[in-house]
Amino acid sequence: MTKKKTDNNQDHKKQDPEINIVKEIVETIPYIVVAVLVVWLVVTFVGQRTQVSGSSMYDTLENGDNLWIDKLSYRFHDPERFDIIVFPFQDSDVYYIKRIIGLPGETVQIEEDGTILIKEKNEDFYRLEDRYAYYDGGQFRPAYEYDSSSDQYVPVTQEWTLGEDEYFVMGDNRNDSKDSRYEDVGLIKRKSLIGKAAIRIWPLSKFGKID
């Protein structure tokens, strides 16, 4: 009888490592769930990393730059002129990054030399002091779109009146940017704004707040 009891104790000891592993896994699951929840909350409501693709924001941003997008600020205040914002292209998984030029209720007019005029309600047009524009080749080139009815490229509309929840956006590289000047991008509604580009996190040589 004594020998049998000793054997049972040995069997019990052999099972202990397996029981401990299962116990550790069970105890770890809540931490994993909390970690996943925290990440989801941060990405959904606070911010996320994104990478610049293309040259439409040159020379403020360059192809390959990694940015931190602030999703939280616009929950407390309205977007401001010259903010760099991220939004989906036609509700797709493709995201554009541009600079806000026109605010809700304003009229935006672009002259042949690229000068931007802004008109607020019941006010006269005034010239926008835009120090962010970059002109590839040193001279502004008007935007053109293909017109199927005439089978040729024609200048896009040069004046836009914004609704109460719409923003007019442009890339800093004015001669190489698909933005609100083009019909398939158009005016951007407030609800479509993902967030504001706040910090450049890569390359490290350019790390810091984005102007």
C-alpha positions as CSV (number, residue, x, y, z in Angstrom):
1,M,0.0,0.0,0.0
2,T,2.8,2.3,0.8
3,K,4.5,1.7,-2.5
4,K,1.3,2.4,-4.4
5,K,0.9,5.8,-2.6
6,T,4.5,6.7,-3.6
7,D,3.8,5.9,-7.2
8,N,0.7,8.1,-7.3
9,N,2.8,11.0,-5.9
10,Q,5.3,10.5,-8.7
11,D,2.6,10.5,-11.3
12,H,1.2,13.7,-9.9
13,K,4.6,15.3,-10.0
14,K,4.9,14.3,-13.7
15,Q,1.7,16.2,-14.5
16,D,2.6,19.4,-12.7
17,P,4.6,21.0,-15.6
18,E,1.7,20.5,-18.0
19,I,-0.8,21.9,-15.5
20,N,1.5,24.9,-14.9
21,I,1.8,25.6,-18.6
22,V,-2.0,25.6,-19.1
23,K,-2.4,27.8,-16.0
24,E,0.1,30.3,-17.3
25,I,-1.6,30.4,-20.7
26,V,-5.0,31.0,-19.1
27,E,-3.6,33.7,-16.9
28,T,-1.8,35.4,-19.8
29,I,-5.0,35.6,-22.0
30,P,-6.5,38.6,-20.2
31,Y,-3.2,40.5,-20.7
32,I,-3.2,39.7,-24.4
33,V,-6.9,40.8,-24.7
34,V,-6.1,44.1,-22.9
35,A,-3.1,44.7,-25.1
36,V,-5.0,44.1,-28.3
37,L,-7.8,46.4,-27.0
38,V,-5.4,49.2,-26.2
39,V,-3.8,48.9,-29.6
40,W,-7.2,49.0,-31.3
41,L,-8.3,52.1,-29.3
42,V,-5.0,53.9,-30.1
43,V,-5.2,53.1,-33.9
44,T,-8.9,53.9,-34.0
45,F,-9.2,57.1,-31.9
46,V,-5.7,58.4,-31.1
47,G,-3.3,58.0,-34.1
48,Q,-1.4,55.7,-36.4
49,R,1.7,55.4,-38.5
50,T,1.5,56.0,-42.3
51,Q,4.0,56.1,-45.1
52,V,4.1,58.8,-47.8
53,S,3.9,57.4,-51.4
54,G,4.7,59.6,-54.3
55,S,5.8,63.2,-54.7
56,S,2.6,65.3,-54.5
57,M,3.6,66.8,-51.1
58,Y,7.2,67.6,-52.1
59,D,9.1,69.4,-50.8
60,T,7.4,69.3,-47.4
61,L,7.2,65.6,-47.5
62,E,9.1,63.1,-49.6
63,N,8.4,59.6,-50.9
64,G,9.0,57.0,-48.1
65,D,8.6,59.4,-45.2
66,N,6.9,57.8,-42.2
67,L,4.4,59.9,-40.3
68,W,2.4,59.8,-37.2
69,I,-1.2,60.7,-37.9
70,D,-3.1,62.5,-35.1
71,K,-6.7,61.3,-35.0
72,L,-7.6,62.9,-31.7
73,S,-7.2,66.6,-32.2
74,Y,-10.2,67.0,-34.6
75,R,-12.5,65.6,-32.0
76,F,-11.9,68.8,-30.0
77,H,-11.5,71.4,-32.7
78,D,-12.1,72.0,-36.4
79,P,-9.4,71.4,-39.0
80,E,-7.4,74.6,-39.8
81,R,-6.1,76.1,-43.0
82,F,-2.7,74.6,-44.0
83,D,-3.1,71.5,-41.9
84,I,-1.8,68.4,-43.7
85,I,-4.6,65.8,-43.6
86,V,-5.1,62.2,-44.6
87,F,-8.4,61.0,-46.2
88,P,-9.5,58.0,-48.3
89,F,-9.8,58.3,-52.1
90,Q,-13.4,57.7,-53.0
91,D,-14.1,55.6,-49.9
92,S,-11.5,53.1,-51.0
93,D,-8.5,51.6,-49.1
94,V,-6.2,54.1,-50.9
95,Y,-5.4,57.1,-48.8
96,Y,-4.3,60.6,-49.9
97,I,-2.3,63.1,-48.0
98,K,-2.8,66.8,-48.8
99,R,-2.8,70.3,-47.3
100,I,-6.0,72.2,-46.5
101,I,-6.4,75.3,-48.5
102,G,-10.1,76.2,-48.4
103,L,-12.3,76.1,-45.4
104,P,-16.1,75.4,-45.2
105,G,-18.3,78.1,-46.7
106,E,-15.4,79.8,-48.6
107,T,-14.9,80.2,-52.3
108,V,-11.5,79.3,-53.7
109,Q,-10.2,80.7,-57.0
110,I,-7.0,79.8,-58.7
111,E,-5.5,82.2,-61.2
112,E,-3.4,81.2,-64.3
113,D,-0.1,81.9,-62.5
114,G,-1.2,79.7,-59.5
115,T,-2.2,82.5,-57.2
116,I,-4.9,81.4,-54.8
117,L,-7.7,83.7,-53.9
118,I,-10.0,83.1,-51.0
119,K,-13.4,84.6,-50.5
120,E,-15.3,84.3,-47.2
121,K,-19.0,84.9,-46.9
122,N,-20.1,88.5,-47.7
123,E,-16.4,89.5,-48.1
124,D,-14.2,90.3,-51.1
125,F,-11.5,87.9,-52.5
126,Y,-8.1,88.2,-50.9
127,R,-4.8,86.6,-51.9
128,L,-3.8,83.7,-49.9
129,E,-0.2,83.9,-48.6
130,D,0.8,80.4,-49.4
131,R,4.4,79.7,-48.6
132,Y,4.1,75.9,-48.9
133,A,3.6,75.7,-52.7
134,Y,6.4,74.1,-54.8
135,Y,6.4,74.4,-58.5
136,D,8.3,71.7,-60.4
137,G,10.2,73.6,-63.1
138,G,9.7,76.9,-61.3
139,Q,6.4,77.8,-62.9
140,F,2.8,76.9,-62.2
141,R,1.0,74.6,-64.7
142,P,-2.8,74.6,-64.7
143,A,-4.5,71.3,-64.0
144,Y,-6.1,69.5,-67.0
145,E,-8.6,66.7,-67.1
146,Y,-9.7,64.5,-70.0
147,D,-13.1,65.4,-71.5
148,S,-14.7,62.4,-73.2
149,S,-17.3,64.5,-75.0
150,S,-14.6,66.5,-76.9
151,D,-11.9,63.8,-76.7
152,Q,-9.3,66.2,-75.4
153,Y,-7.8,67.5,-72.2
154,V,-9.4,70.7,-70.9
155,P,-8.5,73.0,-67.9
156,V,-10.3,72.1,-64.7
157,T,-12.7,74.5,-63.0
158,Q,-10.8,77.4,-61.5
159,E,-13.4,78.4,-58.9
160,W,-15.0,76.3,-56.2
161,T,-17.6,77.2,-53.5
162,L,-17.4,75.0,-50.5
163,G,-20.3,73.6,-48.4
164,E,-20.6,73.9,-44.7
165,D,-18.7,70.7,-44.1
166,E,-16.3,70.7,-47.0
167,Y,-12.6,71.4,-47.4
168,F,-10.5,72.3,-50.5
169,V,-7.1,70.5,-50.4
170,M,-4.0,70.6,-52.6
171,G,-0.6,69.0,-52.6
172,D,2.4,71.2,-52.0
173,N,3.9,70.0,-55.3
174,R,1.2,71.9,-57.3
175,N,2.3,70.7,-60.7
176,D,2.2,67.0,-59.7
177,S,-0.7,66.6,-57.4
178,K,-4.1,65.0,-57.8
179,D,-6.3,67.0,-55.4
180,S,-9.5,69.0,-55.0
181,R,-8.9,70.6,-58.4
182,Y,-9.8,67.2,-60.0
183,E,-13.4,66.0,-60.1
184,D,-12.6,62.4,-59.0
185,V,-11.1,63.8,-55.8
186,G,-13.2,66.9,-55.3
187,L,-14.0,68.7,-52.1
188,I,-13.4,66.7,-49.0
189,K,-16.1,66.3,-46.4
190,R,-15.3,66.6,-42.7
191,K,-16.4,63.1,-41.9
192,S,-13.8,61.8,-44.4
193,L,-10.8,63.2,-42.6
194,I,-8.8,60.5,-41.0
195,G,-6.6,62.8,-39.1
196,K,-3.8,65.3,-39.2
197,A,-0.1,64.5,-40.1
198,A,1.6,65.6,-36.9
199,I,5.1,64.1,-36.6
200,R,7.6,62.7,-39.1
201,I,9.1,59.7,-37.4
202,W,11.3,58.5,-40.3
203,P,13.9,59.2,-41.6
204,L,15.4,60.0,-38.2
205,S,17.4,62.9,-39.7
206,K,14.1,64.7,-40.3
207,F,12.3,63.5,-37.1
208,G,10.0,66.2,-35.6
209,K,6.8,68.1,-35.9
210,I,5.5,68.7,-39.4
211,D,5.0,72.3,-40.5
